[in-house]
Each structure stands twice: as C-alpha cells, then as structure tokens.
Amino acid sequence: MRSPVPPGHGWIPIAYGALDVSGSADFADGAEVLVLPTRPGEALCLVGEGSALWRRLITSAPAAPASFTSDENAVLAHLSDLGLVAMAASHPAQVTDLRPPTLSSPLHELVYALVARVAAHRGIACVFTKGPALRLQGLREREHSGDVDLWCDPARVGELADALVPWGWDPAPDPWRGTSIHHTATLTPRRWGCEIDVHRRFPGLVLDDERAFALVLRDAVSVRFAAVDVLVPAPATHAVLAALHAVRPVIGAGPRTPGASASARGFLSRADGSVARARELGAVPVLREELEPLAEPGSLDADAAGTPRDWEWRQQPDHVRAYWMAMRAVSWPVRVRLVLRFVWPPDDVALASARHAGHAATTPRRARWIRLRRGIRDWVRRRR
C-alpha cells in the first residue's frame, strides 16, 4: 500500500542540468529534453510521455500524485528512480524553467551546470572563469574553450575535485599533488568531452589566494546555463583575469610577445573599470605595460609593488630551474619529497610526461629514465 503523501508534498522535477532540445538539428527526431540526473551518470534525453510529464511538473510542482493517472504515476516513479523527479515540498535541485541551449555545445553547457550543482551541494563557493562567459560579456569573439575553468574556495580545491570523480572525471597526473604550489587541479574526462580545471588562484596576482578569491566572488554575476545559475566574474574582473592569462609566461618560451600584449590590451579596453579592478586585485605589476594606455599618467606607480604569484618561476629557461624556484615556497621537508618525486616520479606522472614529450614509453620505469635523461640534457644545454 502506498504511503500517504504529506501535506504540501508532490512530484517535483529535479536535475543537475536541463535543456530544451526539441527541434534541434543536433538531436534525433523526437528528442525533447536533455537532462542530467541528480545521481552520478550520463546525460539522458527525455522523449514522449516522460518528456511531457517532466515539462508539466516545471510549471505545476509540487504536483499531487492524485492529479495524475496510475500510468502517469508509474512513469513518474521510474523517473524518480533515475534521479529526475522527487516527492517533496521543495528540492535544492528543482528545475523551475526550461530553455534552449545558450551555448552551441549543449553537453559543454551541461558540464557547467553539473559542476555548479556539485559544488553547491557541498557548500563550496566557486566562480567560472574564461570560456564562453567572456563572449557573453562582450570580452572576446571566440565562444568556446577546450575545457571548463572555475575558481573555488582555495581551501577546498581537493574536495571539489574528488567530488567530481564519480561523475566521470579523474585527477590528471600531477607531480605537485599534495602541495599548493600549482595553481590548478586538472580533471580529465572518462566519458565527457572536456577537461575541468579547478583553480586555487590565478597566476599573476600579488594577493594571497584567499583574499584574491574573496574579491572575485564579492561582485560575481550570475548567468544561466542548462537551468542552473552559475557565477562568473564581473566584466571588469574577468577582463583582468583574461589579460593575465594572455600574457602568462611559459617555461622556456622567452619574453612576452607583442601578440600576447595586444590580446591583453584588448580584454582590458573592452571592460569599464578594468584599471581600478587591476589595482584592487594586485595585477598592476604584471599588466602595467598593457594598463598604461588606459590609465592617467603616473597613476599606476603606487600599485606597481608586490611579487606576482606563479610568475617568476614560469619565466625560467628550463624546467629544472623553474621547478626548483617554485619549490622555494614550501618547507625543506616538502621540498626534498618533491625533488625525489621529480627525479623518480610516480607511475602516472612518468607515463604522462613521456606522452607529453612524444615518447612511446611502454613501462613506467622506461618513462622515468627518458624523463631523467631529458631533464639533464635540457639543463646542460641551457648551462652552455
């Protein structure tokens, strides 16, 4: 016998992301709603009666079971098993509207919604950076990036990365694992089409991680992706972060190029207030050359002090010197462990390093020797 429904309770549509794809050329005829269940798994496409009932709930939830036929309640019970409806008075993942995709890639849009839901479920503050939000804010022409970037509470980067593993991502091999030296935890997809980069900071700012994130979060704005509100930096903030990324040094690549500077100036010039925000975020030491045409003469002098994070070591001519300089930020015991890890890395790091260098190493041991020889050769060449 079915348990009585408490007063005020009823069927509610829930999802970690939902899009109206009816009539879309990217989907088969009959496809109606692309939806991501609240339980780890892949996106589903609702069709027919299931789609009709789910759409009906969006405007009538919570809907009493008595307002449905027995066959309809059976369909809703199946959707409940899938994690797409709930019997409740309200739900944190309730879907209240359904719109066509904002982005040209619906699956990419679902990833934004998914990560935002996973973070919110654990109370982890996060702001999505770069990517299509830059285009939506009029800061660049190109819509997509190859991955999804977000900046979250620096103390909870590992927690959020671990929470995304059941949803189809794995931590990328990382020799800095367990330290705060690297600014990003990268997750590689098992079944989704894009990586996720969870940032603890943005290279180039002089502020500490917590203060910088608090300033970005303070005036973040909301955009709606796949029926979920996600936060992105305010335009002026986003312009500064994009400019920093444009001029970020790459180990062994040499000085900043005119093209990189031009790209950074373009971002900064398209957002009102970018100069003031660069001052507040501590980005003037890195971006002074690009900011000066937008600022009053001499007005940046007082903001030019400070040491930009993750900058000097990235300007080094080879990885040996770069990594040794980066390690200065940690204690000697941690430094020793990192040196040993770089000389003779874990299996996953060794194999990933070999692949990145274009070597077809078949075993971790062979990959380690290849990596060690390459590091010594590069260092000797630079010394000459």
N, C-alpha and C positions, 0 to 999 in steps of 0.2 A: 504494500500500500504506500502510495506517495506521501511523503511528509507534507504537512500543511505549509503554505508559503507565508512567512511573517508579513505583517502589515508594512506596506511601502516597498516590499521587495518585488522583483520581477526580472525578466530577461534583459540583460544589458550587453550591447556589442563591445567587445574588448579586442585590442590588438596592440602590438608594438610598432605598427605601421600599417597604413591602408591607403590605397589609391584607386580611383575610378578609372578603369582602363577600357570601358565599353567604347567600342568604335575605334580603338587604337589599332593602327596597322602593324604594331609590333607584337600583337597577340592574336591567337586564333579566333575565328568567329565564335561568338557565344561567351567569350571571356568577359566578365563584368567587373570583378573586384580583385585586385592584387592585395593580399593581406599577409601580414606576418604574425603568426600566433604568439601568445604570451609565454609559451613553453619553447625551449630551445629546439630549433629545427629549421627547415627551409620555408621560404615563402610559398603560399598556396594561391590558387586562382579560384574564386567562387563563381559558380555558374548556376543557371536555372533557379530552382526553388530556394536553394541555400543562399544565393545572392539576394534574391527578392526579400527573404525573411531578414537577412542581416541589414539590408538597406532600410527596411521598415523599422527596425529597432533603433536606428540612428535618430529618428525623429520622435519615437514614442517610448523610449526607455525611461525608467524600468517598466516593462510591459508584463502585465499579469499573465500567467500561463492560461488562465481561463479565457483569455481573449484570442487564443489560438486553438485550432483543431488538434485532435490527438495526433494526427500525422505530422502536423507542423511542430508540435511539441517534441515529437521523436526526432525530427531534423535538428531542432534547437539543442536537444540533449546531445546529439552527435557533435554539433559544433562546440558544445561545452567541453566534450572530451578532447577536442582538438585545441582548446585554449582560445576559442574565438568568441564565446559568449559566457556570461556568468549569471547566476541567480543571486542578486544582491540589490541593495538600495542605491549603491554607488560603487565605483571601482576606479582606482588610480589610472588604469589603462583604458578607461572608457573612451570610445570614439564618438565624437559629437558632430562631426561633419565629414563629408567625403568629397574630395576634389580630384580633378585630373592631375597628372604629374606636373610639378613645377620644372623639373629637370628633364633633359632629353633622355636620360637613362633612369627608368623607374627603379631598377634594382639598386642603383647607386643612391637614389633618394631614400630607399628603404633602409640602407645602412646608416644614414644619418639618424633616422627615426629610431632605429634599433639601439644604437649606442646611447642616444639621449635617454631612452626608456631604461636601459640597464643602469646607467649612471644615476638616474632619478630614483630608481628602486632602492639603491643603496645610499641615497643621500649624498652623492658625490657631485659637487658643483663642477660644471665644465662649460667651455665656450669653444665652438667650432671655428677654425681659422682657415684662411686661404680658400682654395676650391671655388665652387660656384657662387658662394656668398660674395666674393669680390666682384663678380659680374653683376649680380643682383643689386649691388650698391653702386654700380657705375664706375668701379675702380679698374676694370680691365675688360677686354673684349672676349677673351677665351673663356668658355663656360667651365669646362671640367679640368680637374686634376686627376692624376692616376690613382690617388688614394684619398682617404678621409683623414683630415688632421683635426685634432682637438687639443685644447689646453685644459688640464684639470687641476684640482687641488694638488699641489706638488707632493704632499704627504701621502696621497692615495693613488698615485700612478700605478703601482704594482697591483693594488686591489682591483682597480678597474680593468687592467689588462687581464688579470686572472678571471674576472667575471665574464669576459668575452670569449674565453676558450670554449665553453660548452656551445656557443652559438656558431662556431665554425672557424675560429682563428687560433693560431699558435704563436707563441713568442718567437721572434726571429733570433737566430744565434747572435749573442751579444757578449763580447769579451768584458764589457763594463758591468755585466749583470751583478746586482747586489750593491752597487755604488750609485752616487748621484752625479758622477762625472758627466755621463752622457745625458743630453737634454731630452731624449725621446726613447720611449719603449715602442718598438715596431712589432706589429702583429701581422703575420702572413696568412692568407686565406686558404682554407681547405676546400671550400665549395663556393664562396662568394668571389666576386671578380675584382676586389680591390683590397689593398693593404689598409691598415689603420695605424696611424702614428699618434700615440698618446704622449703629449709634451708635458714636461715638468717646468720648462721655461723656454724662452726664445733667445737664441744666441744674439748677442749684441747689446743687451740691456745692462746697465750698471747696477740696477736694483737687485736685491736678493729675490729668490724665487717666490716667496710668499707675498711680499709687497707688490711685485710686478703682477702676479695673478690677481690679487685683490683689486688693483687699479683697472685691469682689463674687465674683470667681472662687474665692477661697480656700475658702468654705464653700457653694458652689453645690451643688444637689442634682439628682439625675437623675430624669427622667420618660421614659416610653417612648411615642414617637409613631411609628406606622407601622413597627414593628420596629426602630427606631433609638433609642438612648439619647441624649437631649438634656439639656443642663444648663439649669436655671433658678435664679434667686436663692433662697437660703434664705428661709423665710417672713418673718422679721423684716426682712431686707434688701429683700425685694420690697415689703413694706408701706411702707417709707420711700421707695422709688423711685416707687411708685404715688401716694403722698401728694404728692411733689414735682411729679409730672405733673398732679395735680388742681389745684394752685394756681399752675402755671406762668403767668406773665403773657403777655398777647398785646398786641402793639403797638397802641396806640390804644384799648384796651378799658377802661382805667381801673383802679381799685384792685381788690384781691382781693374776691370776692363771698362773702357768708355761705354760699352753697351750696357753693362750692369748698372753703371751710374745713371745712364739715361732712363733705364727701366725704373730705378728707384725714384728719380725725379718725377717721372710720370705718375706714379702712385701718389706721391706727396702732393703734387699740384692739383690732383682731382678731388681732394677732400678738404673742405673748410676746417680750419683749426688743427691741421696736421703739425704745424710748427709748435704750437702750445702743447700738444699731446706728446711730441717727441721730447720736449723738455721734461714733462712730468714723468714720462716712462724711463728717462735716462738713456735716450737713444742718440743724443746730440754728439757724443764723442765719435760714434761710428758714422753718423749721417751728416756731419757738419757740412761737408762739401756739397751735398745734394740739397740741404736745407737753406743754405745761404741766399740763393736767389729768391727765396720766398720770405725771408726774414729782414727786419730792419738792420742796417749795417751795424755791426758790433754787438747786436743784441744776443748773440749766442755765446759770447765769451764766458759768461758766468756759468754756463751749463756744460762746458767742454771738459770738465774734470771727471775723473772716475775711470774704473777699469771695466771695460765691457766683458761680460761673461762669454766663455767659449769662443774667444776671438783670436787671441794671440797664438794659441797652440794650433789653431787651424791655418795660420799663415805660414807655418813652418814648411821647409822644402821637402821633407820626407816624413814618413810615418813614425820612424824611430824617435826623432826629436819631438815630433808633435805629441806622441803619446806620453813620453817622459815629462814634457812640460805640463800636460793635462793632469798627470798624477800628483803634481805639487799641491793640489787642492785637498788631498787626503792624507791621513796619518801614515807614518812609516810602516807599521804592520800591514795596513791595507795596500800600501804601495808595493811592498815585497810580494804579496799574494798576486797583485796584478801583473808584476813583471814576470813571475813564473807562469801565469796564465797566458801572457802574450808570447813567451818563448815556446811554451809547450801547451797549447790551448786544448780545451775540451773537444770531444769528437765533433759536435755540431759546428762549433766555431771554426775548427780546422777545415772541415769539408766545405763550409760556406766560403771561407777565404780562398780556397783553391778554385772553386767555381767562379768567384768574382774575378780572379786573376786569369781565367781562361785555361786552367789546368784540369785535366781529366783524372784527378786523383781517385783511385779506386778504394783506398783504405784511409782511415783517419791518420794512421802512422805515416803513410807516404805524404798525406796532405800537410802534416806538421813539418816534415823535412823540407818540402817545397816552400812552405811559408818562411821557415827559418832561413833558408838559403836566399830567398828573395829579399828578406829584410836586411841581411848582412850585405848583400850585393848593392842594394839601394843606398845603404848608409855609407859604404866605402866610396861609391861613385860620387855622392854628394860631398864627402870629405875632400875628394880631389878637386 
